[in-house]
């Protein structure tokens, strides 16, 4: 039996695409989700272990670890994809906003990496932790200050955990900019966003999936951040 891949926030958008990809590769998959909807039911029908977890709850880490250990004694990889795109303009309680961003993007991955390391080390091969960060972790964002800071913290965790867990576990970050638009994004927003990168396209989730596969297949890359931003840093 292959060791499963755990994907947090695996029931929508990029996380869902990652889960579907590994299903196609005949890999056992465990995902977390916050709210149950049709995609979760479809994943369950395909044999995916779907765990309902609200990372805003104080016992979320312990609950997830307990549930994961009930399903498996080994993990091939943990992909930290769960995220919240919140900002100062829409959330005037800046104290709570900062704490929420740091919790979901930094504290939860930090605690999970510590708690799940024995399962990763029990894999029959070198295991992986992959943090999905964001292009803004490098540049900052005046409209999403707390979000950017929390993603930068997650990026930094990659280097610390890479040093801690080598050579049994590789730890890296993937920092995307635009990957897929939301259905509600209007034409003006899409055109403006496309102009921010050199490549000028909406690349799709396969770009992140291909980068994940690169990291999983590598026996040498650790403690690094791989940018998937279409050359946006050069604009």
Secondary structure by P-SEA (a helix, b strand, c coil): ccbbbbbcccccaaaaaaaaaaaaacbbbbbbbccccaaaaaaaaaccbbbbbcccccaaaaaaaaaaaaccccccbbbcccccccccccccaaaaaaaaaaaaccaaaaaaaaaaaaaaaacccccbbbbbccccccccccccaaaaaaaaaaaaaaaaaaaaccccbbbbbbbbccccccccccaaaaaaaaacccccccccaaaaaaaaaaaaaccccccbbbbcccccccc
